């Protein structure tokens, strides 16, 4: 009989918060067998990450402590293990991919040196051999120009690139157990597909067991043998992947599955706006003409992040903007708001060219154009109470008559986004990720804007919270006739919230069409690759797709689409595709 390599029994983990003890993990029990993949799923605060960090004994002590239970690694009790023994286990026998790569990478050390460190320690390689192996590992996880990238620092990598570097570190010593804590949250679907296929290939080659902590049930469908569902620190259901997806018994599991955006389901018709008056929807609210944004990289090098793009957004419309990391979508959104100055081209808002406004005129205009940022924690001042974070926007535009009116308006805004009045007197760290994102939305709404750029507002949130935020944005759009530019890499969510979708690749728009049309009849090769990479939350479908994907991994990693000399051409009514210009010579 096969013995488990990891056995957890009656595990209880608590945190001390002031005078209170909060039990984060309650009586958790499970086994992990060699070579299998087990998912631990649940919302933020369900205890899944705390459980994983307990295995590695990586929880901060204080304020946390293991109150009771047993964690046995190949028969050895880790709870009583010495720090010296734990150092031998970590990295070599059990490895972990952390959710936030920026806080887990050393900002003062080059990426190649950080990768080499564990190889020198555990594999006893020389510095030269370890650095050479680091470059190979970086190439394996899809980092292009790995030799040049190895001498760069973490801040010079995008979020997706940092996550790939973290994965390379975790795989460096070929561990027997890999704990992957939301390893693909920061990645676009094409890179996610490559990373998952890479993890699967490595597992087949080395027999590594994987514990995948995630809220993406599409990923679970294709990757995992068994699923453990956690809610409020407890395991509420466990079973094979097929059992959980097709015969879920616990109401919480059913809720998680029902919250998933279904790519194959038709888009729901959009309700009409409840605002009074008929708006002219034939004249664009936003018009972008031949927009170019370049960044100076030094040493005479320039990066063309946005390369001659043109599009319009109409009043009350949501335009989705999708593409992988580095495609230029966030730069486009920020250049629209004049947070970046365009290198050339025009952005017209209500017919007014924003790049020609004075500083004072632009400040007045900012009342009408707002942004919801990707990271709800980094964009809120941790030293200010919520009443002041939202109130500052009211103060800047003179929208509060006095202090009591300001307080009343902030409370109204909090209730509007589904929070309580009392939350106004709290600080950002006292809220969950989903609640912080709601605060960001309330702040954007405070000045009663016409247009909001939503820059990856869902990427840090659980699936059920994502659905709540999408429903909230839909309701607010209907109530206030808002216009959105919705930037995201989750194509399933984009389909259901957007009227039209633009696909970006290497600074260019390669396809632009009505949402349903784009997903049903994609024309550009890149759009097709993007849609083929989306995990489908159905084990029967996804397992087969993942096997095909593994076979194509090498090709997908190196696939490059030539878009430099392409122009958008209307191939059918309102469906635009980038095609190569036909050069004619006299």
Helices and strands as residue ranges (DSSP letters): E 4-17, E 20-33, E 37-41, H 48-55, E 64-73, E 76-77, H 83-89, E 94-97, H 101-104, H 111-122, H 127-140, H 146-149, G 154-156, H 159-171, E 177-181, H 189-206, E 209-214, H 217-223, E 226-231, E 234-240, H 241-247, H 251-258, E 284-298, E 301-314, E 318-322, H 329-336, E 344-349, E 352-353, G 354-356, H 359-365, E 369-372, H 386-396, H 403-416, G 421-425, G 428-430, H 433-445, E 451-455, H 463-480, E 483-488, H 491-497, E 500-505, E 508-514, H 515-520, H 525-532, H 539-558, E 566-572, E 575-580
